[in-house]
């Protein structure tokens, strides 16, 4: 990452508590330094209260095991930003279990979006939700209003590449052609997600994500997935190598010159891979991205041995 990219990320990160899971969105097919930042909220925080609408704060207050909402993500588009002000975040709610389609369309999405869905949009959302085949399930819903769009986004997990094409053929056949060219890239991937936007119609912009349970040093299929992206011209070899080398950790001992002043010696910053995403559109080449996780942890104090207690 270039210096300007790091400075943009640092400026945005200072607006949030230091104990949040964060994800960096990196474009793989160009030398662009644009990197976007997402942070996950598991409960309301005064530090970000002005970024989260009151109805969503109430949902976060209820994110126990019985709540359908498991988390709220704030995604910040930082492309070419010079201002120290935070951009209005894109909002995404993570779901637990099988959420009722009517509740998603009439309660959750309006809370994210700031207004009820239009009649045609609501019908499409319900049709797409009710048409999800087993074992697929709705995992996230998004509002794209921060980007000046009236669309919402659905993200579905549990479908294989072939069943993704079957589902799109039934719900949005105009999207199948471009998606059929990238879906084979995800053959053999363990965790696959499908995402698409709904306004007055289903947008032809379709995203497919893939990941593995284990990290690259224990899972060679990560390297195989990245190699397919390189061969397809969707990933630069240097970015492939950097992404595969990302997992690890930092601490006061390993990075003393970069360690935050407020972080103690037991704090650890864990780096891991979240997923790879390929976005297809009918009017341009697909775009590949990787999402890099940064997880702050606090190591428990070392257990004292019996001789230490004597």
N, C-alpha and C positions, 0 to 999 in steps of 0.2 A: 504494500500500500504506500502511496505517496504521502508526503508530509501534509498536504492540504486535506487529504481524505482522513488522516488520523486526527487532525485538528477539528474537523467537522464532527467526527464521532465523539471525540472528547468533550466538545462543547455541548452536544446533545446529551451525553451520558451524565453530565453534571446536574441535570434537572431531575434525576431519579435516585432513589435510595440505592446503596451499593450492594444490597443483598438480592437483587432481582436476576432471574435467568434472562439472558439476552441472546439475540441471534443477529448475526451479520449476514446480509444478503449480498453476494458477490457475483457479478456477471462474468461468465466464463469464456465468452467467444471474442472478447476484445481486450485491448489494453486500457480501457476506461478505468479510471480510479473511483468511479461512483460506487459507493457501498452504503446500503440502507441499514437502519437499525430498528429492531423490534425488541420490546420488553414484555415480560409476562407478569401480570398481577394476579395474585391469589386472594387478596383481600383489599379493602379500601385503604388508601394511603393519603394523608394530608398533602404529601409532596406532589401528587398527581391529580388531586381532586378537581382542579380546573380543566383537566384534559378528559375527564370521564363524566358523561352526562349523569344526573342524579338517578334516573331509573336503573342505569347499569351499576352504580354504586350500591343500590339496594340489592341487585342480583348478586354482587360480590359478597355482600353481607350474609348471603344465604348459601354460599358455596360449600356446604357440608356434603356428606355422602348422599343425602336425600335430594339434593338440588340437581337439576339437569345441567346447570352451568358449572363447569369445572375451573375455568380460568378466563381471563380477559387479556388479549394481546393488543398492544399499541404499536403500530407499524409507522415509522417515520421515514418519509421520502427525503433524503438528504442530498439528492443530485445537485451539484453545482451551487450549493448554498453558501452564501457568504455571511448571512445574518446569524447572530447569536441567538435569535429567537427560535423557539421550537416551532416546526410546522404543525399544522393541525393533523393529528394522527388518524390513520386508517384504523378502524376498530374491528376486532374479531373476537367472537366468543367461542370458547371450546366447550364441547358438549360431552356429557357423561351418559352412557347408556342410550336407549332409544327415546329420543325426544318426540313428543307429539307434533305432527306436522302443522296442525291448526295453531298450536301455541307458538311455534317457530314463526309462522307467517303473521300472526296477529298480535303477538306480544314481544318476542325477542327481537325480531328484525326491526320493527318500529322503534324499539328502545335504542338499538344501535344506530338506526338511520335518522332518528329525530322526528319522524313523521310516519304515518301509516303507509303501507304499500298501495300503489295504484291498483285498480281493479284488475286490469290485464296482467300486471306484474304478479299480483297475488295468485291469480289462477295458474300462471306458469310455475311459480314457486311450489304451490301445492301439487301440481301435476308431476314436477320433477322429484319432489320428496316422496310422494306416494308411489312413484315408479321405480324407486331404488330396489334392485333385486338382491335377494340374500346371496352371500353374507354381507353385502355392502351396508354401510350405515353412515348417517350424517355425523361428521366429526367437528367441523367448524362452520360458522356463518359469519359473513363480513358485510360491513357497509362501506361503499366506495364514495360516500358523499364528500369526504375530505379531498377527493380528486376532482370535485366539480361534476361528479356523475350521479345519476339517479339509480344506478344499478346496485344490486346486492350480489354477493358471491356465496356459492355453496361449495363445500369441500367434503368429498365422500371417500371413505376408506373401505378396504376389503374387496375391491374388484380387481381381477386380473386384466391384462391388456385386451384379451379377446372380449371379455364381458363389458369392458369400458366401451368398446366399439359398438357392441350390441345395444347397450344402454343409450348411447348417443344417437344411434340409428332410430331408436324409438322416440327420443325426446327432442332431438335437434339434428335431423339428418344432414343439414347443410354444413355441419362441423366435421363430418366423418372423414372426408377426403384428406385434409391436412393432418388430422390426428392419426390416421392410419399409417402415415409415413414415419411418425416418431414413436408410436406405441411399441413397436418391436424392440426399441432400445431398452425397454424395461422388462423384457422376458427374463425370468429367473430372479427378479428382485423380490425381496421378502415383503416389504411394506409399501404398497402403492396407493396413492391418493389421486383423485380426479377433482379438478376445480373448474368452475365456469361461472360466468356472470349473467345475471338476468335483469333486464330492463323491461322494455315493451316486448322483447323477444330474447331468446338465448343468444348471447354474443358469440361470434365465431372464434373468439379468443379462448383457447382451452389449455389448461395446465395439467401436466401429469408429473407427479412427484414419486420418488423412490428412495428407499433407504434399507439398511440392514441392522439387525439387532446388535451385532458386534462391530467394533471399530476396525479400521483397515489392517492393523497389525495382526488381527486374528481372523479377518474375513477378506479373502482374496477377491471376492466378487465386487467389492468397492472398486478395486483397480480395473477390473474387467468392464464395469459400467463406465468409468471415466475414459477407458481406452475406446469404447464404442463412440463416446461423444467426440473424442479427438478425431477418430476416423471419419465421422460424419461432418467434421468441420465446425462443431458446436462448442469446442473447448480448446483453448491454447495449451500446448504441452506444459508450459511453465506453470499455468494455473492448475492443471491437473496435479502436478508434483507438489505445489504448495498446499492444495486442499488435502491431499493424502498425508502430508506431513503436519497438518494442523493439530491433530489430537495430541494431548499432553497436559502438562500443568505448570503453573508458575507459583512461586512462593517468595517470601522475603529472601530465602537462601538462594533461589535460582535466578531471581531478577531484582537484586537489591537497588539498582539504579532506577527502575521503573515502578517500584512498589509504592502504592499510595501511602501517604503519611498516616492516615487514620486506620490502616489495616495492620493488625497485630501479627506476631510471628506464627500464630496457629492458623491464620487465614490462608486459603489455597484457592487459586483460580484455575478451574478445570476447563480445558478446551476439548471439544468433541465435534463430530460431524452430525448434523441433523438429517439433511436430505439433499438430493439433487432434484431440480425442477426443470422441465422443458416446456416452454410455452409455444403453442402453434397458432398461427393465423393464416388465412388464405392468401393474404396479399404481401407476405414477406417471409424471409427465412425464419425457421424456429430459433428461439433464444434459450440458452441454457444458463442456469444459475446454481450456485451451491449456497447452502445455509450453514454457517459455522456457529456453534453454540459456545457461550461463555457462561460458566456456572460458578458462582462464588460459594465456597464451603468454609466451614470452620471445623478444623480437626479437633476431636475431643482431647483433653489433656491425657498424657501418658499415664497408664495405670501404674500405681506404685507397687513395686515388688515387696514381698514380705520382709526382706532384709532392710528395705527403705523405711519400714515402720518401726524397726527396733529402736 
